[in-house]
Amino acid sequence: MSVAVRRALAAAAALPLLIGALGACGYGSGKKEDRTENAGAKGAKLSADTVRIGYFPNITHATPLVGEQEGLLQKELGGTELRSTTFNAGPSEIEALNAGSIDIGWIGPSPAINGYVKSKGKSLRIISGSASGGVKLVVDPKKISSLDDVKGKRIATPQKGNTQDVAFLNWIATKGWNVDPQSGKGDVSVVRTDNKVTPDAFKAGSVDGAWVPEPTASKLVSQGGKVLLDEAGLWPDKKFVITNVVVSQKFLDAHPDVVEAVLRGSVRTNAWIKGNPDKAKASANAALKKLSGKELPAEILDPAWKSIEVTDDPLAKTLDEEAAHAVKAGLLEKPDLSGIYHLTVLNKVLKAEGGKPADAAGLGKQ
């Protein structure tokens, strides 16, 4: 194992539990990286000159990737300019939202919950769903051939307390095994490792598998790993939230027309993705190349793309269950999530588009 991998693994294992650090659900976990600006604003402006969005440069955030790449988001905004910033971790995106650096963000459930709870419901609201699925347990088939074989092995998750870490700890509990959520030690060794490092650690044999989102899961498969479990199979209808759309409460109050335009663009982008899956996949990859300088190879992109479903439905019940799993694992105090959803604008858009209204599962507030 290289010195770089050893250092990265050591740093990951030494991370303290910070509830404010919940939820690096994307590919990597650094601060914001790139900033792009869209010069395609045409027509009459809405109530704001610009709207600043944030998202991760990975395919669990296919909606903003494709929506910006194809100009579908900007089209709905008319003369209001769309600007975007990409992030590699939920905490840094929440910080940007709280600081007023972005107005609307695509983000995973754990950081959305954390941001809402820490601000006592004042900083943000979840206004739409965006994606479901795309999380798998991938293992070294030479070391693990069945789910029972996971006991006693070293399994990576992206970050202590993040969405996948909580899901894995909950699954461990259902098996009747014991793991200390703080240290990750127990019947299974949970190794908190940055998604960028996990493929190297897996290749070096430092971990025996990983419970990770796409495209990391497909990257491990390309290195000889085997998908032992798809998390979608653990949820009703095989659906669970992996990406939400959140908005600054301040921006929502000041510019509801802009929020509506962005959500209309999001809904129409999702419809375009579903109607044009191959074109959408190519568009997302082109956007990734623009943002990171390289595309995902077909052997990684194709299976990863198939495992993710874009959705306008926020799948609110699954977010509530994910929060309950974090509480059960000892990683989160029982949160008050009443009012975390504001779906009025989304449902207005969905009605106009001929869609079914989204349900807040009792956690909505107008």
N, C-alpha and C positions, 0 to 999 in steps of 0.2 A: 504494500500500500504506500502511495506517495506521501511525502510530507504534507502537501497541500490538502489531501483527503483526510489525513490524520488530524490536522489542525481544524479543518471544517467540522469533522465529526465531534471533536472535543468541544469546540465552541457551541455546537448545537446541543450537546448533552449538558452543557453548563448553563444553558439559558435559564434565568429565573422565571418563575411563573408570574407574568404580569397580565392581569385581566385586560389591561389596555393594549396588550399585544395580541389579542385573539385574532385569528382568522387570516393568515396568509393563504388564501385559497387558490392562488394562481401559480404560474410557472416561475418560481423564484421568490425572493422576499426582501428586495432592497427598497430604496426610496424611489421617488419618481425619477424617470429616466429621460423621456423625450417629450417634446412639446411640438405639436403641429398646429397650424392655423389654416382655416379654410377661407379662401378668398372668393368662394363662389356665391356669396350672398347677393341675391337679386330681388328686386321688388320692394314692397312696403315693409318697413320695420315694425316689429311688435313692440311691446312696452319696454324692452331692453335692447341696447345696441348690440350686445354680445351675450352668448350663453357659453359657459365654460364647463365642459364635461370631462370626466375622468374614467379610465378603465384600464384593464390589464392587457398586455400584448400577448394574449393566448386565446385558444379557440373556445374556452368556456365563456369568453366574452365576444362571441361571434356577432351578436347584434350590433354593438357599436363599431366593431371592426368593419363589418360589411356595410353598415349604414353610413359610415363616413366615407369608406372607399367608393361606394356607388353613388354618393351624393344624395341619398334618400333622406337623411336627417336634415341636411341643409335645405333641401327642397321645401320641407314643411315650415322652415323658419323664415322663408322669404328674405327680406333685407336685414334680418338679425343674424349677425355672424356667429357661426359655430367655431369654437376653439376647443382643442382637446389636449389633455396631458395624460401620459400613460404612467402607470405605477406597477411595481412588482409585489406589493403587499397591501393588505387591507388597512393596517394601522396607519400607514403613511397617507393613504387616500382619505381616511377619516380625518386625520390632522388637517389635510388640505381643505376639506369641506368645512371643518370648524373654523379654519382661518380665513375662509372666504376666497381661497385661491381657485376653487371650483364650485360650481353650483349644483350639478347633478352628477351622480356617479353610478357606475355598474360595479357591484361588489358582492362578496359572499355573505352568507347569513351570520356567521359569528361576529365579524367586525360591525355589521349593521346593528346587531343586538347590543354589542358592547357600546357603540357610539350613542345609541338611544338611552341605554341605562345610565351611563356615566353622566349624561347631560340632563338626567331626570326628564327625558322626553322633550327637551327643548331644541336639540340641535338638528335632528333629521327626521324624515318620515320615509317609509318604504312606499313607493308609488306604483310599482309594477314588478312582475317577474321578468326573467330574461332567459334562463336556461335551467335545465334539469339533467341530472345524471353525470356521467363522465368521471366516476371514481371507482377504482378497482384495487383489489389485493392481488399483487403480482409477486410470484415467488420463484426461487431457484428450484426447478423440478428435481435436481439431483439431491437436494436437502429436504424438500417438502413435497409430499405427494398427495396429502389429504389435509382437510381443515384441522383435524386433530393433531397433525404433525406441527402445527404452528406453535404449540406449547413448547417452551424451552428454546425458541429461536429468537433471533434479533430482527425486528421488523421496523422499518423506517416510517415515520409520518413527517409532514412538512414542518410543523411547529408545535410546541407545547400549547395545548388549549385551542388549536385551530380547528376548523370544521372537520377535517379528516381525522385528526388526532382524537377528537371527541367521539366520532363515529367508531373508530377502532377500539377505543376503551370500552364503549358501550357493547360492542360485539364480543369483546373478551369477557365482559361480565355475563353475557348470555350463555357463554360456554362454561360458566362456573369457575373460571380462573381468576386469580387475584393479581392485580398490578397496582403499585403505588402511583397515583396520577402525577405526583410532584416529580419523582425521580425517574419514573418509567420502568422501575425494576420490579420483578416479580416472576410469575409463571411464564410470562413473555417479556422479553426486553424490548421496550418501546424506545427507539432511537430517534430523537427529534433532529431531523436533518433537512437543510435547505433543498428544495426540489432540484436546484441546479447541480448540487453535489451528489444527490442520491444515485444517479446512473453510474458515476465513477465508483461510489462506495459499493454498489451492487456488483459491478464488474470486478472489483478487487476482492469481493467476498467478505467485506466488512459488515454487510447486512445480508440476511437471508431472504429478504423480501421487503415489500413496501405497500402501504395503504395510501395511495396517492391519486391526484386528479390527472386528467389528460392535459397535455400530451406526455407527461412523465411516464404514465402507465405504459403507453405504447412504445416509448423509448426503451423501457426495461424489457418489453417483449421482443423488441428488435435485437436485444443483447442476449437472447436465449431464455428470458423469463416466461413464465406461464401464468395466465390469469386463473387464479384459484377461486375468486369470488368477485362478482360485480355488485357494488353496493345497491344498485337499483333493485336487485332481487330481494332486498330486505324491506322494501317500502311498498305500501299499497299501490296498486296500479303501476308499480315500478317507476314511480316518479318522486323526486325530492328536490328541493331547491338547492342549486349550486351557485346561482347568480341572481341578485335582485337589482332593481333600480332604486336608488335613494336620492332624495333632494334635500337641500338645506331648507330648514323650516322658514328662515328669513326670506330666501328666494321664492319659495312657494307662495308666501303671503304677498310678496311684492309683485311677482310676475306670473300669475296663474296661466295667462295666455301663452307664455313661452314654454312653461311646463307642459301644457296641452300639446303644443306643436312638437316638442321633443317626443312625447309619448305617442303621438300619431305617427311620427317617423319611425319610432321603435316598433309599433304594431305593424306598420306596412313593411318594414324591413324583415320582420319575422315571417310575414306572409310571403315575401319574395324569396327568402331563404328556403322555406318549405316547398314553394313552387318551382324553384330552380336550384336543387341541391348541389349539382355539379358546378354550376357557375358560381354559386355562393361559396363553395369550398375553395375554388380557385381565387375568388375575390378576397376571402379571409387570408389565404396564404400570401397573396400579393400585398395585402396590408401589413402582414407580419414582416415581410421582406423590407418594406418601406420603413418600418419602425425599428427593426433589429438588425437589418442588413443581410438576413438570410431567410430562406424559406424552410419549411418543414419538408423532409423527404417523404415520398408517397407511402413508404412502409410504416411511417409514423402517423402522417396526416390522415390517411384513409380510415384506419380503424378508430382513431381518436374521434374523427368527425362523426362516424356512425354511432358512437356511444353517447353523443350529446344531442339533446332535443331543445330547440329554442321554444319558448313559451311566454305568453303574456300573463298567464296565471301565476301569481306569486307563490302558490302552493303554501299558503299561510299555515295550514295545520302542520306541515312538516317542519317549518321553522320553529313553531312552538314545541314540537317534539324534540328537535335538535337542542333547544335551550334546556329542556328537561333532562336530556342525556348529559349535558355539561354539568348541571346541578348534581345529578346522580353520581357522576364521576368525581365530584369534589373540586371541579375547576371553576365553578361559577356559583355565586350566591343566587338564590331564587329571585329571578327578575320580575318586575312588573312591566309586562309588554302591552298593557292596554293602551291603545292609541298609536301603536307603532306603524300601523298601516293607514294610509290616506289613499283610497282607491276611487274616490269620486271622479277625478279627472280621467283616470284610465277607463272607468266604466262608461263615461260619456263618449270617449273615443271608440270603445268597443261597440257600443250601441250604434254609432254612426257607421261603423264598418260592418255591421251585421253580425257581430260576435256575441257570445254569451258573457254576462257580467262576471267579474271576478269576486271571490268570497274572501273576506278578511278573517274568517274563522273566529269571530268574536273579538278580534284584536284591532278593529278599525275605529276611527274617529273622524268625524267630518270637519 
